Amino acid sequence: MKDSLTSLECIGVPVANFASFKLPPHTDADRLIDHLREKDIYIKRCHGYPNAVRIAAQSPRDTETLVQEICAYMDSSR
């Protein structure tokens, strides 16, 4: 799971209640967003960057769920 997280490239400096990440080439941002929405987890497209997402700050529990779901999706899409 940590390998999946280290493949995320942070875009800019997180100075608000969100962070933006560029996804690795094998991960499609739109498919990831759709997959997470099916699980009632909402992230947004990071406009201006190809294949990037914007993740808002959440409770520690919700953040853990978000990280697990992103990693599972990225691992399965390899």
ZIQUI-V280022 format. One record per residue. N is the residue number from 1. RES is the residue in three letters. NEAR is the number of other ideal C-beta (glycine too) atoms within 10 Angstrom. Layout:
n:N res:RES near:NEAR
n:N res:RES near:NEAR
//
This chain:
n:1 res:MET near:11
n:2 res:LYS near:8
n:3 res:ASP near:9
n:4 res:SER near:18
n:5 res:LEU near:12
n:6 res:THR near:7
n:7 res:SER near:16
n:8 res:LEU near:20
n:9 res:GLU near:12
n:10 res:CYS near:10
n:11 res:ILE near:16
n:12 res:GLY near:9
n:13 res:VAL near:8
n:14 res:PRO near:13
n:15 res:VAL near:7
n:16 res:ALA near:10
n:17 res:ASN near:8
n:18 res:PHE near:15
n:19 res:ALA near:18
n:20 res:SER near:22
n:21 res:PHE near:22
n:22 res:LYS near:18
n:23 res:LEU near:21
n:24 res:PRO near:14
n:25 res:PRO near:9
n:26 res:HIS near:10
n:27 res:THR near:20
n:28 res:ASP near:14
n:29 res:ALA near:20
n:30 res:ASP near:10
n:31 res:ARG near:11
n:32 res:LEU near:20
n:33 res:ILE near:15
n:34 res:ASP near:10
n:35 res:HIS near:17
n:36 res:LEU near:19
n:37 res:ARG near:11
n:38 res:GLU near:7
n:39 res:LYS near:11
n:40 res:ASP near:7
n:41 res:ILE near:16
n:42 res:TYR near:12
n:43 res:ILE near:19
n:44 res:LYS near:14
n:45 res:ARG near:15
n:46 res:CYS near:21
n:47 res:HIS near:8
n:48 res:GLY near:8
n:49 res:TYR near:17
n:50 res:PRO near:9
n:51 res:ASN near:17
n:52 res:ALA near:18
n:53 res:VAL near:24
n:54 res:ARG near:17
n:55 res:ILE near:21
n:56 res:ALA near:14
n:57 res:ALA near:11
n:58 res:GLN near:15
n:59 res:SER near:8
n:60 res:PRO near:7
n:61 res:ARG near:8
n:62 res:ASP near:12
n:63 res:THR near:13
n:64 res:GLU near:11
n:65 res:THR near:16
n:66 res:LEU near:18
n:67 res:VAL near:15
n:68 res:GLN near:12
n:69 res:GLU near:16
n:70 res:ILE near:24
n:71 res:CYS near:17
n:72 res:ALA near:13
n:73 res:TYR near:17
n:74 res:MET near:20
n:75 res:ASP near:12
n:76 res:SER near:8
n:77 res:SER near:14
n:78 res:ARG near:8
//
